[in-house]
Amino acid sequence: MIWDDIADGGGEEDGLPLTVRIRGRLPELQPAMRRVGEFIVARPSKVAGMTISALAEAVSTSETTVIRFCREIGVKGYAQLRLALAVEAGARTREDIRSEESADIAEGDDIASVVEKIAYADARSVADTAKALSLSELSAVVTRIAGASRTEVYGVGASGIVGTDLQQKLHRIGLVSFAFTDPHQAVASATLLDATSVAIGVSHSGSTTDTIDTLRVAKQRGATTVAITNVPGSALAELADYTLLTAARETTFRAGATGSRLAQLTVVDCLFVAVAQQTFDRSITALEETRQAAHMRNRSE
């Protein structure tokens, strides 16, 4: 594989586009290296044709910093970085490249452009998340949830909404599940978990203190811990037994908004369907019974 000549590492991450990997690492990089990464993510095709000195000048840093950036993201050198970006660009259509490199919403954009850019960013968030998901991690989490005495989901803000969605889905197929968005209630519930339980923390940044603290308590109690996050090197990911990565794309005005939420919901749907499939007969029966109950209630109103 071409990637074998580019990166020092291996594993399931090999098939993930380099720009997606870089985007996930941005929050943990030092400022100068973060500028390099942000420039590459915004203009990957352009960088594929730039010299190292041109890139360094474009982001007001040194060539040494660019080389350090390459090593930080697991690429041997700048030549290999350009090769990876060229390979990635070759897999895209001209329209994809044009859309990606002009995806940020500008002050003068008309409403049609805003709609087009949001739709593009959201669609790419879902597609990239599907590539970022580790199938081995997903399979392990599915097995744990299917056999757990209870599954508890923790998140605040938009991530709390996603956590509630997962809880409702699991509950519909007869699994004991709870979702907590209040930090105090979350910690109290985590304290009561044990080795038969699964605790899932949802945080786009992976740095939400309340969610990290709650997952840490759950881990101390012996529960299997899972992180759903966009940042593989985040504190939440480091704490969890299993990490399910998202690959959200955000545009101006939307940090932590629908792009991240759609990516998280993609992971939730994959989890739910895989768990339901593993407990097929019980899940089908539960879904049908709850559907009939809702139908009867609607008819009586």
Backbone torsions as a table, in degrees:
resi	resn	phi	psi	omega
1	MET	NA	146.0	178.9
2	ILE	-58.4	-38.3	-176.8
3	TRP	-61.5	-29.5	179.3
4	ASP	-61.5	-27.3	178.8
5	ASP	-86.8	-5.1	-174.7
6	ILE	-105.7	-47.1	-173.3
7	ALA	-105.9	155.5	176.5
8	ASP	-79.3	-30.2	-174.7
9	GLY	-91.3	-174.2	178.4
10	GLY	-146.8	-149.4	176.5
11	GLY	92.4	-171.3	-173.7
12	GLU	-68.4	-17.1	-178.5
13	GLU	-70.8	-13.6	-176.1
14	ASP	-55.5	-37.2	-175.9
15	GLY	-82.0	-2.5	-177.1
16	LEU	-81.7	130.7	177.6
17	PRO	-53.7	141.1	-176.6
18	LEU	-60.0	-39.4	-179.3
19	THR	-63.9	-32.5	177.4
20	VAL	-68.3	-42.0	177.9
21	ARG	-61.8	-44.2	-179.1
22	ILE	-63.4	-43.5	-178.8
23	ARG	-58.6	-39.7	179.6
24	GLY	-68.9	-23.7	-178.6
25	ARG	-91.2	-13.8	-173.2
26	LEU	-51.8	-46.9	-175.3
27	PRO	-61.3	-24.3	-175.6
28	GLU	-97.0	-0.9	-178.1
29	LEU	-85.4	152.8	173.6
30	GLN	-66.8	154.0	-172.8
31	PRO	-49.4	-46.4	-177.8
32	ALA	-65.0	-43.7	178.9
33	MET	-69.9	-30.9	177.3
34	ARG	-65.0	-37.0	177.3
35	ARG	-63.0	-39.7	177.2
36	VAL	-61.5	-47.6	-178.9
37	GLY	-63.8	-41.8	-179.7
38	GLU	-64.4	-38.2	179.1
39	PHE	-66.1	-42.5	-179.9
40	ILE	-64.7	-45.1	-179.5
41	VAL	-63.2	-36.3	-178.5
42	ALA	-77.0	-28.8	-175.2
43	ARG	-139.0	57.2	-174.6
44	PRO	-60.1	-41.2	-178.8
45	SER	-67.3	-37.2	178.4
46	LYS	-66.0	-43.7	-178.4
47	VAL	-64.8	-31.7	179.2
48	ALA	-58.5	-23.2	-179.5
49	GLY	-107.6	6.3	-176.6
50	MET	-96.9	147.8	171.6
51	THR	-76.6	162.9	-179.5
52	ILE	-64.1	-35.7	179.2
53	SER	-68.2	-35.2	178.8
54	ALA	-67.7	-40.5	178.3
55	LEU	-66.6	-44.5	179.8
56	ALA	-59.5	-42.4	179.4
57	GLU	-66.9	-37.7	-177.9
58	ALA	-63.9	-29.3	-177.7
59	VAL	-111.4	12.8	175.7
60	SER	57.2	51.5	177.3
61	THR	-142.6	-171.8	-177.3
62	SER	-102.6	161.7	175.7
63	GLU	-62.7	-33.4	178.0
64	THR	-60.9	-39.6	178.5
65	THR	-65.4	-38.7	178.1
66	VAL	-63.1	-42.0	178.2
67	ILE	-64.5	-41.5	177.2
68	ARG	-62.8	-38.1	177.6
69	PHE	-60.4	-45.6	179.7
70	CYS	-56.6	-47.4	-179.9
71	ARG	-65.4	-36.3	-178.7
72	GLU	-63.0	-34.5	-178.8
73	ILE	-94.8	6.9	174.7
74	GLY	87.4	22.7	177.6
75	VAL	-109.2	138.2	-172.4
76	LYS	-64.4	-37.2	-177.3
77	GLY	-167.3	179.1	-175.8
78	TYR	-67.8	-36.1	178.8
79	ALA	-61.5	-40.6	178.6
80	GLN	-68.9	-34.2	176.4
81	LEU	-61.8	-47.8	179.3
82	ARG	-61.4	-39.7	179.5
83	LEU	-63.0	-44.3	179.7
84	ALA	-62.0	-41.6	179.6
85	LEU	-67.3	-36.9	178.3
86	ALA	-66.4	-41.2	177.8
87	VAL	-63.2	-42.8	179.5
88	GLU	-64.0	-42.8	179.7
89	ALA	-64.5	-35.2	-179.6
90	GLY	-64.8	-22.4	-179.9
91	ALA	-85.8	-4.3	-178.8
92	ARG	-106.6	156.9	173.9
93	THR	-81.3	163.5	176.5
94	ARG	-58.5	-37.0	-179.6
95	GLU	-65.0	-40.2	178.0
96	ASP	-61.0	-46.7	-178.3
97	ILE	-63.0	-44.9	-180.0
98	ARG	-62.5	-41.9	-179.3
99	SER	-65.9	-41.5	-176.9
100	GLU	-68.3	-41.2	-174.9
101	GLU	-80.9	-4.5	174.9
102	SER	-128.5	29.9	-171.5
103	ALA	-79.3	-21.0	-177.4
104	ASP	-71.6	143.1	-177.0
105	ILE	-82.4	123.5	-178.8
106	ALA	-98.9	161.3	-177.1
107	GLU	-59.5	-35.6	-175.5
108	GLY	-91.9	4.7	-179.4
109	ASP	-64.1	139.2	173.8
110	ASP	-82.0	172.7	-173.6
111	ILE	-63.8	-33.2	178.9
112	ALA	-64.6	-40.3	178.4
113	SER	-67.0	-39.2	178.8
114	VAL	-61.0	-47.3	179.5
115	VAL	-60.9	-44.5	-178.6
116	GLU	-63.2	-42.8	-178.0
117	LYS	-69.4	-39.5	178.0
118	ILE	-65.3	-43.8	179.7
119	ALA	-61.5	-40.7	179.8
120	TYR	-65.0	-48.3	-178.2
121	ALA	-61.5	-41.8	-179.3
122	ASP	-67.2	-42.9	179.5
123	ALA	-63.4	-40.9	178.8
124	ARG	-68.4	-33.9	177.3
125	SER	-59.4	-44.6	179.9
126	VAL	-67.1	-46.3	-178.3
127	ALA	-64.2	-43.1	-179.3
128	ASP	-69.2	-34.4	177.7
129	THR	-64.3	-39.3	177.5
130	ALA	-60.1	-35.8	178.1
131	LYS	-76.2	-32.6	-175.9
132	ALA	-76.1	-24.9	-177.1
133	LEU	-63.5	126.1	173.2
134	SER	-78.5	118.7	-178.2
135	LEU	-67.2	-32.5	178.8
136	SER	-69.4	-41.4	177.1
137	GLU	-65.1	-44.0	179.6
138	LEU	-60.1	-46.5	-179.2
139	SER	-61.3	-41.2	179.8
140	ALA	-64.9	-42.2	179.6
141	VAL	-65.6	-41.2	178.6
142	VAL	-58.8	-45.3	179.5
143	THR	-62.4	-41.4	179.6
144	ARG	-64.7	-44.9	-179.6
145	ILE	-65.1	-43.2	-178.3
146	ALA	-60.7	-29.7	-178.3
147	GLY	-104.7	5.5	-175.7
148	ALA	-79.0	151.3	174.2
149	SER	-73.5	-28.8	176.5
150	ARG	-163.4	150.9	176.4
151	THR	-123.9	126.3	-179.7
152	GLU	-117.7	138.3	-174.2
153	VAL	-120.8	132.2	-176.0
154	TYR	-123.8	137.5	176.8
155	GLY	-176.1	155.0	178.0
156	VAL	-123.1	158.4	-180.0
157	GLY	61.6	-136.5	-179.4
158	ALA	-61.6	-34.3	178.7
159	SER	-67.6	-28.6	176.1
160	GLY	-66.0	-35.9	176.8
161	ILE	-63.0	-41.9	178.1
162	VAL	-64.4	-41.5	178.7
163	GLY	-61.2	-40.6	177.7
164	THR	-64.3	-37.9	178.0
165	ASP	-61.7	-43.8	178.8
166	LEU	-64.4	-42.7	179.7
167	GLN	-60.1	-44.6	-180.0
168	GLN	-62.9	-39.9	179.8
169	LYS	-64.6	-46.2	-179.9
170	LEU	-65.1	-38.3	179.4
171	HIS	-64.0	-35.2	-179.4
172	ARG	-63.8	-24.3	179.6
173	ILE	-104.5	21.5	170.7
174	GLY	83.9	14.1	178.5
175	LEU	-96.8	138.8	179.2
176	VAL	-72.2	118.5	-175.9
177	SER	-149.2	144.7	179.0
178	PHE	-136.3	148.6	176.4
179	ALA	-125.6	136.9	-178.4
180	PHE	-129.4	129.5	176.0
181	THR	-111.2	-15.2	175.9
182	ASP	-86.6	122.9	-175.6
183	PRO	-57.2	-39.0	-178.5
184	HIS	-68.5	-44.3	177.7
185	GLN	-65.6	-36.0	-179.5
186	ALA	-63.0	-47.8	-180.0
187	VAL	-64.3	-40.1	178.8
188	ALA	-61.3	-42.1	-179.6
189	SER	-68.9	-39.4	-179.3
190	ALA	-63.4	-31.5	-180.0
191	THR	-64.3	-24.0	-176.1
192	LEU	-95.2	3.2	-179.4
193	LEU	-80.8	166.1	176.9
194	ASP	-146.2	-167.4	-174.2
195	ALA	-67.7	-13.0	178.9
196	THR	-91.3	0.7	-174.2
197	SER	-104.0	159.8	173.1
198	VAL	-122.2	131.9	177.9
199	ALA	-118.9	126.7	-177.4
200	ILE	-118.1	124.6	176.4
201	GLY	-105.5	128.4	-179.1
202	VAL	-112.5	120.9	178.7
203	SER	-157.6	119.8	-179.7
204	HIS	-57.4	-48.2	-177.2
205	SER	-80.5	-23.0	-175.9
206	GLY	73.8	10.7	-176.9
207	SER	-121.1	11.1	179.7
208	THR	-69.8	112.2	-172.0
209	THR	-57.5	-44.8	-178.1
210	ASP	-60.5	-42.4	-179.2
211	THR	-69.3	-40.1	178.4
212	ILE	-63.0	-47.0	-179.2
213	ASP	-60.9	-41.2	-179.2
214	THR	-67.0	-43.0	-179.7
215	LEU	-66.4	-33.8	178.2
216	ARG	-63.8	-41.5	177.8
217	VAL	-63.0	-44.3	179.4
218	ALA	-60.3	-40.4	179.3
219	LYS	-65.3	-41.4	178.6
220	GLN	-62.8	-29.3	178.7
221	ARG	-82.2	-3.5	176.0
222	GLY	99.1	0.4	-179.1
223	ALA	-71.0	152.5	170.8
224	THR	-72.8	127.2	-175.7
225	THR	-109.6	139.0	-177.0
226	VAL	-131.4	136.6	175.8
227	ALA	-113.4	133.3	169.7
228	ILE	-112.7	108.4	-172.1
229	THR	-151.4	161.8	179.4
230	ASN	-93.2	-9.2	-173.5
231	VAL	-119.3	105.3	-175.1
232	PRO	-63.5	-27.9	-179.2
233	GLY	-98.5	15.9	-177.2
234	SER	-73.5	165.4	179.3
235	ALA	-61.8	-37.8	179.6
236	LEU	-65.5	-43.7	179.9
237	ALA	-65.2	-40.4	-179.9
238	GLU	-65.0	-32.2	-178.2
239	LEU	-76.1	-34.9	-171.0
240	ALA	-74.8	152.1	173.1
241	ASP	-71.4	-35.3	-180.0
242	TYR	-133.8	144.3	178.9
243	THR	-125.7	127.6	175.7
244	LEU	-109.7	110.4	-172.8
245	LEU	-86.6	139.0	168.3
246	THR	-101.9	167.7	179.4
247	ALA	-140.2	63.8	-173.1
248	ALA	-77.3	146.5	173.1
249	ARG	-111.8	128.3	179.0
250	GLU	-116.0	148.1	174.9
251	THR	-115.7	174.6	179.2
252	THR	-51.8	141.0	179.7
253	PHE	76.4	-1.5	-170.2
254	ARG	-127.4	21.7	179.5
255	ALA	-58.8	127.0	-179.8
256	GLY	70.1	14.3	-176.1
257	ALA	-98.6	-130.9	-168.5
258	THR	-68.2	-30.5	179.3
259	GLY	-58.6	-49.5	179.3
260	SER	-67.3	-38.7	-178.1
261	ARG	-66.9	-40.6	177.8
262	LEU	-64.7	-39.0	177.6
263	ALA	-63.8	-43.7	178.8
264	GLN	-64.6	-40.9	179.2
265	LEU	-65.8	-29.6	174.7
266	THR	-62.7	-44.5	177.1
267	VAL	-63.0	-43.5	179.3
268	VAL	-59.4	-44.6	180.0
269	ASP	-64.4	-40.6	177.6
270	CYS	-62.1	-43.6	177.9
271	LEU	-60.7	-51.4	-176.5
272	PHE	-59.9	-50.2	-177.3
273	VAL	-63.7	-40.2	-179.6
274	ALA	-67.3	-38.2	176.6
275	VAL	-66.3	-44.7	179.2
276	ALA	-61.1	-38.1	178.8
277	GLN	-66.1	-39.0	-179.0
278	GLN	-70.2	-25.5	177.3
279	THR	-116.9	49.9	-165.1
280	PHE	-53.9	-58.2	-174.8
281	ASP	-60.6	-46.2	-179.6
282	ARG	-64.3	-40.1	-177.8
283	SER	-67.4	-43.4	179.4
284	ILE	-61.6	-42.9	179.1
285	THR	-62.9	-45.7	-178.9
286	ALA	-64.3	-42.4	179.6
287	LEU	-62.8	-41.7	-179.5
288	GLU	-67.4	-42.1	-179.4
289	GLU	-66.3	-42.0	179.2
290	THR	-69.8	-33.4	177.6
291	ARG	-65.5	-43.7	179.3
292	GLN	-64.7	-40.0	-179.9
293	ALA	-63.1	-42.0	178.9
294	ALA	-66.7	-37.6	179.7
295	HIS	-65.5	-42.9	179.9
296	MET	-65.4	-37.6	178.6
297	ARG	-65.3	-40.9	179.9
298	ASN	-63.9	-37.6	-179.3
299	ARG	-68.7	-30.5	-177.0
300	SER	-81.9	-12.6	-177.5
301	GLU	-88.3	NA	NA
